[in-house]
Amino acid sequence: MRIGVEFKGDKAIVSAYNRYAAIQQFGGYAGRHRKTKIPARPFLSLTRGNLSSIENYLFS
């Protein structure tokens, strides 16, 4: 899966370029007639390391 990061002003935008990314991250109903419940399996999260990198970028 390809994950992109973009900085705009004081914002960091993280995107996953896969048609199934949102259902995996947040969970929900999928499949024919939306009958299959998919549990959330988050793969994008903000860690202390990520936050440090963002702060270094924004405040350097």
C-alpha positions, -999 to 999 in steps of 0.1 A, spaced: 0 0 0 13 34 -9 10 61 18 16 97 11 25 127 33 20 163 24 26 195 44 4 225 38 10 255 60 5 242 96 -11 209 85 2 175 78 -20 155 54 -15 117 53 -32 97 26 -35 60 18 -38 53 -20 -58 21 -19 -95 17 -25 -98 -5 6 -79 18 30 -108 36 46 -128 4 54 -97 -11 70 -89 20 90 -124 28 103 -144 -4 98 -179 -6 84 -201 -26 60 -188 -38 27 -194 -64 0 -225 -70 -21 -254 -51 -6 -232 -40 23 -240 -71 43 -205 -79 56 -193 -61 86 -156 -53 86 -140 -45 119 -117 -15 121 -80 -25 116 -62 8 120 -29 10 102 -24 48 103 -18 63 137 1 93 151 30 82 173 53 103 194 79 98 168 56 110 140 46 140 161 82 149 167 90 148 130 60 170 122 70 195 149 106 196 137 93 203 101 69 230 112 91 248 137 125 246 121 
